[in-house]
C-alpha cells in the first residue's frame, strides 16, 4: 500500500530491527519479508498498537449504516445531467436538447440516462446546490467539509468524520479500514484534516475493470498466492527471535497484525475486492468500465459493513468539447449508478445506505462555442445539482430550483452544510457533537451560523418526519 494514502503513525519498530546488522544475512532476509507484509499489515497494525480512544456521544437514532459517495471529480454540467434546460435555447442546452421523462411525473433528466430515468422513484434531485466558489480545491474542500477554506485549521471531510463515529468509536471490527476510496484520492486537500493520518482513506489503487483488481498493499500482480504462502512459511522458519520473545506484548500485537494481514492477502478478508466471485451477468449490468466495476466493489464493501466508500469518478472537467465527453460519460454513469441503486434495493441495503452523487460545482450554463473551447463549459459555483438516495432519504422528489437558464438559485438554496448535516443526522451522528481536536479546541461536526457559514436548513423535504 502506498504510504501516502494510509499510515500508522503510532507504530513502533520491532525490537529486532535495531539489531539486524548484528544477526547476519538470514535475519536480513526475514526483515525483507516483514517489510513486504507492511502494506497489508498497515491496514490493521494501528488497531492494536497504542490507539487513541474517543467516546462517541449520544446521537439521534440512525437510519443509515453506510455511505457511498460518487464524486464526479472536476464538476459535472448540471444542465447536461440532472437539470436540463432545453427551453433556454441551444446556447445553453447545446445538442443535448431532448431531456427524457422519468417514472416520476414532472421530473426530467438528460436524454443519455434512460436507466436512471426508470428509477427516479428511488432517488431525489437537489437542483439548488450553491456555494459561490469557482476553484477546484476550494470548492472541493467546502463541499466535503461544509467549511470555507482558509484560517488555521484544516477540517476533516465527511468521510473521515463518518469513519470516526461509525467506524473506530462504534465497535467496527472489519479488517478493511472504515473509509475506502476507489481507486485514488483526490489529492486536492487532506481528507483527514486535524483528525490525523489514522482517518485518511485507504485508497485501493488499481483498476477493478481489469482481469485482476490489484489492490495496493493486498494484491501483487507479480506474486502468486502460492508464492505468498511460501514466503510466509519462510518467514516463520526464520523467526527464531520471535520464538525467543514469546510473551512480549508488542510482538504479540505484531503477530496478530501479521495474521490479519495474511487474511487480507490469502484469506477471506481481501476477498471483498475479488469481483470474480460475482456473476458475469451482474458485472455486465454494472458495465465493464472502471466506474461501473467500482460501483460493484462499493456495494460489496458496504455489504461487509464498511461505513464510508468514495468513488473518485474522474473526467468531468469539460472546458473543451463538453458534449463529446458527455456522450461517453453519461451512458457510463447511467449504467453504473442505476445498477448500483437497483442492486442495493434488491439486497435490502438501500434503506441503510446513503448514495450521494455530485461534484465540487456545476459548469457554465452558457456554452462556450468559440476556440479554444469548442463547445466547452467552465466552472460554475452559483448553482448546481446533486443526487441523493437511500439511508432514509425519500425518492421521487426535487428540492429547490435554478432559474430559467440554470445560472442562479431560483428557489430554496441548499448549501454544503445542509447536505452534509442531513446525512449526519440520518447516520445518527449529532451535527453538534464535539470532534477530538489535538489542541483541545471546541470544534463541532458541522459548523453553525455563528461561524459565518451560510445555511438554508436541513433537507427536511426528503427526510423522515
C-alpha positions as CSV (number, residue, x, y, z in Angstrom):
1,X,0.0,0.0,0.0
2,X,1.3,3.4,-0.8
3,X,2.1,5.2,2.5
4,X,0.8,8.5,1.0
5,X,-2.7,7.1,1.3
6,X,-2.7,5.4,4.7
7,X,-0.2,5.4,7.5
8,X,0.1,4.1,11.1
9,X,2.0,7.0,12.7
10,X,1.8,5.4,16.1
11,X,3.6,2.2,15.1
12,X,6.9,1.5,16.8
13,X,9.7,-0.6,15.1
14,X,10.0,-4.3,16.0
15,X,12.8,-4.6,18.6
16,X,14.9,-6.9,16.3
17,X,15.0,-4.3,13.6
18,X,17.5,-2.4,15.7
19,X,20.0,-5.3,15.8
20,X,19.5,-6.7,12.4
21,X,23.0,-5.9,11.2
22,X,24.4,-8.0,14.1
23,X,22.4,-11.1,13.2
24,X,23.7,-11.9,9.7
25,X,22.1,-12.4,6.3
26,X,19.4,-14.8,7.4
27,X,17.9,-12.1,9.7
28,X,18.1,-9.6,6.9
29,X,16.0,-11.9,4.7
30,X,13.5,-12.2,7.4
31,X,13.3,-8.4,7.7
32,X,12.8,-8.1,4.0
33,X,9.9,-10.5,4.2
34,X,8.5,-8.5,7.1
35,X,8.7,-5.3,5.1
36,X,6.8,-7.0,2.2
37,X,4.0,-7.5,4.6
38,X,3.8,-3.9,5.9
39,X,1.4,-2.9,3.1
40,X,-1.4,-5.2,4.3
41,X,-0.3,-5.0,7.9
42,X,-0.6,-1.3,7.8
43,X,-4.3,-1.7,7.5
44,X,-4.5,-3.5,10.8
45,X,-1.5,-2.6,13.0
46,X,-2.9,0.7,14.0
47,X,-5.9,-1.1,15.5
48,X,-3.7,-2.9,18.0
49,X,-0.8,-0.6,18.9
50,X,-1.3,2.5,21.2
51,X,-4.6,3.6,19.6
52,X,-6.2,6.7,20.9
53,X,-9.8,6.3,22.0
54,X,-12.6,8.7,21.7
55,X,-16.1,8.2,23.2
56,X,-18.9,8.7,20.7
57,X,-21.5,11.0,22.2
58,X,-25.2,10.1,22.4
59,X,-26.7,10.6,18.9
60,X,-30.1,10.5,17.2
61,X,-31.5,7.2,16.1
62,X,-29.6,6.2,13.0
63,X,-31.4,5.1,9.8
64,X,-28.3,4.7,7.7
65,X,-25.3,2.5,8.4
66,X,-23.1,3.4,5.5
67,X,-22.4,5.9,2.7
68,X,-21.4,5.5,-1.0
69,X,-20.2,8.8,-2.3
70,X,-19.9,9.2,-6.1
71,X,-17.6,12.2,-6.5
72,X,-17.8,13.5,-10.1
73,X,-14.3,14.9,-9.9
74,X,-13.9,18.1,-12.0
75,X,-17.5,19.3,-11.8
76,X,-20.4,17.8,-13.9
77,X,-22.5,20.2,-16.1
78,X,-25.9,20.4,-14.3
79,X,-27.7,21.3,-17.5
80,X,-26.5,18.2,-19.2
81,X,-27.3,15.8,-16.3
82,X,-30.0,16.5,-13.7
83,X,-31.3,19.9,-14.5
84,X,-31.8,20.1,-18.3
85,X,-33.0,23.5,-19.8
86,X,-33.9,22.9,-23.4
87,X,-36.2,25.9,-23.4
88,X,-33.2,28.2,-22.7
89,X,-32.1,27.6,-26.3
90,X,-29.1,25.9,-28.0
91,X,-26.6,28.3,-26.5
92,X,-27.4,26.7,-23.1
93,X,-28.6,23.2,-23.9
94,X,-26.3,22.5,-26.9
95,X,-27.2,19.4,-28.8
96,X,-28.5,17.7,-25.7
97,X,-31.8,19.4,-26.0
98,X,-34.2,16.4,-25.6
99,X,-34.5,15.5,-21.9
100,X,-36.5,12.4,-21.1
101,X,-39.3,11.9,-18.7
102,X,-38.7,9.7,-15.7
103,X,-41.0,7.3,-13.9
104,X,-42.0,10.2,-11.6
105,X,-44.4,12.7,-13.1
106,X,-42.8,16.1,-13.7
107,X,-39.2,15.1,-13.4
108,X,-36.9,15.1,-16.4
109,X,-33.3,14.3,-16.7
110,X,-30.7,14.2,-19.5
111,X,-31.5,12.1,-22.6
112,X,-28.4,10.0,-22.3
113,X,-29.5,8.5,-18.9
114,X,-32.5,6.2,-19.7
115,X,-31.8,3.7,-17.0
116,X,-31.8,6.3,-14.2
117,X,-35.0,7.8,-15.7
118,X,-36.7,4.5,-14.9
119,X,-35.6,4.7,-11.2
120,X,-36.4,8.3,-10.3
121,X,-38.7,7.0,-7.5
122,X,-35.6,5.7,-5.8
123,X,-33.6,9.0,-5.6
124,X,-34.2,12.7,-5.2
125,X,-32.5,15.6,-7.0
126,X,-31.3,18.7,-5.4
127,X,-31.3,21.4,-8.1
128,X,-30.3,24.4,-5.9
129,X,-26.9,23.4,-4.5
130,X,-24.8,26.5,-4.1
131,X,-21.6,27.9,-2.5
132,X,-20.4,30.5,-5.0
133,X,-16.9,29.1,-5.2
134,X,-15.3,28.5,-8.6
135,X,-11.9,26.9,-7.9
136,X,-11.5,23.2,-7.7
137,X,-9.5,23.0,-4.5
138,X,-11.6,25.5,-2.5
139,X,-14.9,24.2,-3.8
140,X,-14.0,20.5,-3.1
141,X,-12.9,21.4,0.4
142,X,-16.1,23.4,1.1
143,X,-18.4,20.7,-0.3
144,X,-16.8,17.9,1.7
145,X,-16.2,19.7,5.0
146,X,-19.0,22.3,4.8
147,X,-16.5,24.9,5.8
148,X,-14.7,27.6,3.7
149,X,-11.0,27.2,3.1
150,X,-8.6,29.4,5.0
151,X,-7.7,30.1,8.6
152,X,-5.5,28.0,10.9
153,X,-7.5,24.7,10.8
154,X,-7.8,22.0,8.2
155,X,-11.1,20.4,8.9
156,X,-11.8,16.7,8.3
157,X,-14.0,15.8,5.4
158,X,-17.3,13.9,5.7
159,X,-15.7,10.5,5.1
160,X,-13.2,11.0,7.9
161,X,-15.9,12.1,10.3
162,X,-18.1,9.1,9.4
163,X,-15.1,6.8,9.9
164,X,-14.7,8.3,13.4
165,X,-18.2,8.0,14.6
166,X,-19.4,4.9,12.6
167,X,-16.1,3.1,12.5
168,X,-13.4,3.4,15.2
169,X,-15.7,4.6,18.0
170,X,-18.7,2.4,17.1
171,X,-17.1,-1.0,17.5
172,X,-16.2,-1.5,13.9
173,X,-14.1,-4.7,13.7
174,X,-13.6,-5.2,9.9
175,X,-10.1,-5.7,8.6
176,X,-10.9,-3.2,5.8
177,X,-10.5,0.4,7.2
178,X,-13.8,2.2,7.7
179,X,-13.1,4.8,5.0
180,X,-12.2,3.5,1.5
181,X,-11.5,5.4,-1.8
182,X,-11.9,3.7,-5.2
183,X,-9.4,4.0,-6.7
184,X,-7.3,7.0,-5.9
185,X,-7.7,10.0,-3.6
186,X,-8.5,13.5,-4.9
187,X,-5.2,15.0,-3.8
188,X,-6.9,18.4,-3.5
189,X,-6.8,18.6,0.3
190,X,-6.1,16.5,3.3
191,X,-9.2,14.4,3.9
192,X,-8.4,13.7,7.5
193,X,-7.6,17.2,8.5
194,X,-6.7,17.7,12.1
195,X,-8.0,14.2,13.0
196,X,-4.7,12.9,11.8
197,X,-3.4,10.2,9.5
198,X,-5.4,7.4,11.1
199,X,-8.5,8.9,9.5
200,X,-7.1,9.1,6.0
201,X,-8.9,6.9,3.5
202,X,-7.5,3.7,2.3
203,X,-7.0,4.2,-1.4
204,X,-7.1,1.0,-3.3
205,X,-5.3,2.0,-6.4
206,X,-5.6,-0.5,-9.3
207,X,-8.5,-0.9,-11.7
208,X,-11.4,-3.2,-10.8
209,X,-12.3,-3.5,-14.5
210,X,-9.1,-5.4,-15.1
211,X,-8.9,-9.2,-15.0
212,X,-7.4,-8.9,-11.5
213,X,-8.1,-6.0,-9.3
214,X,-4.6,-5.2,-8.0
215,X,-5.4,-3.5,-4.6
216,X,-2.3,-1.7,-3.3
217,X,-0.7,-3.5,-0.3
218,X,-3.0,-6.5,-0.7
219,X,-2.6,-7.9,-4.2
220,X,0.6,-8.0,-6.2
221,X,0.3,-8.6,-10.0
222,X,3.6,-10.4,-10.0
223,X,3.3,-12.6,-6.9
224,X,1.0,-15.6,-7.0
225,X,-0.9,-16.9,-3.9
226,X,1.4,-19.9,-3.8
227,X,4.4,-17.7,-3.7
228,X,2.8,-15.7,-0.9
229,X,2.2,-18.9,1.1
230,X,5.8,-19.9,0.5
231,X,7.0,-16.5,1.8
232,X,5.0,-16.9,4.9
233,X,6.4,-20.3,5.6
234,X,9.9,-19.0,5.1
235,X,9.2,-16.1,7.4
236,X,8.1,-18.4,10.2
237,X,11.0,-20.8,9.7
238,X,13.5,-17.9,10.2
239,X,11.7,-16.3,13.1
240,X,13.9,-17.7,15.9
241,X,14.0,-14.3,17.5
242,X,10.2,-14.2,17.7
243,X,10.1,-17.6,19.3
244,X,12.6,-16.4,21.9
245,X,10.5,-13.4,22.7
246,X,7.2,-15.1,23.4
247,X,5.1,-13.1,25.8
248,X,6.3,-9.7,24.6
249,X,3.1,-7.6,24.2
250,X,4.4,-5.6,21.2
251,X,5.5,-8.7,19.3
252,X,2.2,-10.4,20.1
253,X,0.3,-7.4,18.6
254,X,2.6,-7.6,15.6
255,X,2.0,-11.3,15.2
256,X,-1.8,-10.7,15.3
257,X,-1.4,-7.9,12.7
258,X,0.6,-10.3,10.5
259,X,-2.1,-13.0,10.8
260,X,-4.8,-10.5,9.8
261,X,-2.5,-9.1,7.0
262,X,-2.3,-12.6,5.6
263,X,-6.0,-13.0,5.9
264,X,-6.3,-9.9,3.7
265,X,-3.8,-11.3,1.2
266,X,-4.8,-15.0,1.2
267,X,-7.9,-15.4,3.3
268,X,-11.4,-14.1,3.4
269,X,-10.5,-10.6,4.4
270,X,-9.4,-9.4,1.0
271,X,-12.0,-11.4,-1.0
272,X,-14.3,-8.3,-0.9
273,X,-12.1,-7.0,-3.7
274,X,-12.3,-10.2,-5.8
275,X,-15.0,-9.5,-8.4
276,X,-14.6,-12.9,-9.9
277,X,-17.0,-14.1,-7.1
278,X,-19.8,-12.1,-8.8
279,X,-21.9,-13.4,-11.6
280,X,-20.8,-12.4,-15.0
281,X,-24.3,-11.1,-15.8
282,X,-24.3,-8.7,-12.8
283,X,-20.8,-7.4,-13.7
284,X,-22.1,-6.7,-17.2
285,X,-25.1,-4.8,-15.9
286,X,-22.7,-2.5,-14.0
287,X,-20.6,-2.0,-17.1
288,X,-17.1,-3.3,-17.7
289,X,-15.6,0.1,-17.0
290,X,-13.5,1.4,-14.1
291,X,-16.5,3.3,-12.9
292,X,-19.0,0.5,-13.3
293,X,-16.9,-2.1,-11.5
294,X,-16.0,0.5,-8.8
295,X,-19.8,0.7,-8.1
296,X,-19.9,-3.0,-7.7
297,X,-16.9,-3.0,-5.3
298,X,-18.6,-0.2,-3.3
299,X,-21.7,-2.4,-2.9
300,X,-19.6,-5.3,-1.7
301,X,-17.8,-3.0,0.8
302,X,-21.0,-1.6,2.4
303,X,-22.4,-5.1,2.4
304,X,-19.3,-6.1,4.6
305,X,-20.1,-3.2,6.9
306,X,-17.6,-0.6,5.7
307,X,-19.2,2.8,6.7
308,X,-17.9,5.1,4.0
309,X,-16.8,4.5,0.4
310,X,-15.9,7.2,-2.1
311,X,-15.7,6.5,-5.8
312,X,-13.5,9.2,-7.3
313,X,-15.0,9.4,-10.7
314,X,-12.7,11.4,-12.9
315,X,-13.2,13.1,-16.3
316,X,-15.8,15.8,-15.6
317,X,-13.6,18.9,-16.1
318,X,-15.0,19.7,-19.5
319,X,-13.6,23.1,-20.5
320,X,-13.3,21.8,-24.1
321,X,-15.6,19.7,-26.2
322,X,-18.1,19.2,-23.4
323,X,-20.7,17.4,-25.5
324,X,-18.3,14.8,-26.9
325,X,-17.3,13.9,-23.4
326,X,-20.9,13.8,-22.2
327,X,-21.8,11.2,-24.9
328,X,-19.1,9.0,-23.5
329,X,-19.5,9.7,-19.7
330,X,-23.3,9.9,-19.3
331,X,-24.1,6.4,-20.6
332,X,-21.3,5.1,-18.3
333,X,-22.7,7.0,-15.3
334,X,-26.2,5.8,-16.2
335,X,-25.4,2.2,-16.3
336,X,-23.2,2.1,-13.2
337,X,-25.3,4.2,-10.9
338,X,-28.7,2.8,-11.9
339,X,-27.4,-0.8,-11.4
340,X,-25.9,0.2,-8.0
341,X,-29.3,1.6,-6.8
342,X,-31.1,-1.5,-8.1
343,X,-28.6,-3.9,-6.6
344,X,-28.7,-2.2,-3.2
345,X,-32.5,-2.3,-3.3
346,X,-32.7,-6.0,-4.3
347,X,-30.3,-6.8,-1.4
348,X,-32.3,-4.8,1.1
349,X,-29.3,-2.4,1.5
350,X,-30.7,0.8,0.0
351,X,-32.7,1.7,3.1
352,X,-29.5,1.6,5.2
353,X,-27.0,3.0,2.6
354,X,-26.9,6.7,1.6
355,X,-25.8,7.2,-2.0
356,X,-24.9,10.8,-3.0
357,X,-23.6,11.9,-6.3
358,X,-22.2,15.3,-7.3
359,X,-19.0,17.2,-8.0
360,X,-17.4,20.3,-6.5
361,X,-19.6,22.6,-8.6
362,X,-21.5,22.7,-11.9
363,X,-20.4,24.2,-15.2
364,X,-21.2,27.4,-17.1
365,X,-24.8,27.3,-18.3
366,X,-23.9,29.1,-21.5
367,X,-21.9,27.0,-23.9
368,X,-18.5,28.4,-25.0
369,X,-18.6,27.6,-28.7
370,X,-15.5,29.7,-29.6
371,X,-12.0,28.4,-29.9
372,X,-10.2,27.1,-28.0
373,X,-13.2,25.8,-26.0
374,X,-15.1,24.4,-29.0
375,X,-18.3,23.8,-27.1
376,X,-16.9,23.6,-23.6
377,X,-18.2,24.6,-20.2
378,X,-16.2,26.2,-17.4
379,X,-16.6,26.2,-13.6
380,X,-19.8,27.4,-12.1
381,X,-20.4,27.5,-8.3
382,X,-23.5,29.7,-8.2
383,X,-25.9,26.8,-8.7
384,X,-25.5,23.1,-9.4
385,X,-27.2,19.7,-8.8
386,X,-26.8,16.6,-6.6
387,X,-28.5,13.3,-6.5
388,X,-29.2,11.6,-3.1
389,X,-30.8,8.2,-2.4
390,X,-31.2,5.7,0.3
391,X,-30.4,5.7,4.0
392,X,-33.7,7.4,4.9
393,X,-33.8,10.0,2.0
394,X,-37.1,9.8,0.2
395,X,-37.2,9.2,-3.5
396,X,-39.1,10.8,-6.4
397,X,-38.6,14.4,-5.2
398,X,-36.9,17.5,-6.4
399,X,-35.5,20.0,-3.9
400,X,-35.1,23.6,-4.9
401,X,-34.8,25.0,-8.4
402,X,-32.4,27.0,-10.6
403,X,-33.6,29.9,-12.8
404,X,-34.7,29.5,-16.4
405,X,-31.1,29.3,-17.7
406,X,-29.6,27.4,-14.8
407,X,-27.4,30.4,-13.8
408,X,-28.7,31.2,-10.3
409,X,-30.7,29.7,-7.5
410,X,-34.4,30.4,-8.0
411,X,-35.8,28.6,-5.0
412,X,-34.6,27.0,-1.8
413,X,-30.8,27.3,-1.7
414,X,-29.0,24.3,-0.4
415,X,-25.5,24.8,1.0
416,X,-22.9,22.2,1.7
417,X,-23.7,22.3,5.4
418,X,-27.3,21.5,4.7
419,X,-26.5,18.4,2.6
420,X,-23.8,17.1,5.0
421,X,-25.8,17.9,8.1
422,X,-28.7,15.9,6.7
423,X,-26.5,12.9,6.0
424,X,-25.0,13.1,9.5
425,X,-28.5,13.1,11.0
426,X,-29.6,10.1,9.0
427,X,-26.4,8.3,10.1
428,X,-27.1,9.0,13.7
429,X,-24.2,11.4,14.1
430,X,-25.2,14.5,16.0
431,X,-24.1,17.6,13.9
432,X,-23.3,19.4,17.2
433,X,-21.1,16.6,18.6
434,X,-17.6,17.7,19.5
435,X,-14.6,16.5,17.5
436,X,-11.4,15.4,19.1
437,X,-9.0,18.3,18.4
438,X,-5.3,17.8,19.1
439,X,-5.1,21.2,20.9
440,X,-8.4,20.6,22.7
441,X,-10.3,23.3,20.7
442,X,-14.1,23.2,20.7
443,X,-14.8,22.1,17.2
444,X,-18.2,20.5,16.2
445,X,-19.1,18.0,13.5
446,X,-21.0,20.7,11.5
447,X,-20.4,24.4,11.5
448,X,-23.0,26.8,12.8
449,X,-24.3,30.2,11.6
450,X,-22.1,31.7,14.4
451,X,-19.1,30.6,12.4
452,X,-20.3,32.6,9.3
453,X,-21.4,29.6,7.3
454,X,-24.5,30.0,5.2
455,X,-27.3,27.6,5.5
456,X,-30.8,27.0,4.0
457,X,-31.7,24.4,6.5
458,X,-31.6,20.6,6.6
459,X,-33.3,18.7,3.8
460,X,-36.5,18.1,5.7
461,X,-38.4,17.8,2.5
462,X,-36.9,14.5,1.7
463,X,-36.1,13.2,5.3
464,X,-38.4,11.2,7.6
465,X,-40.6,13.3,9.8
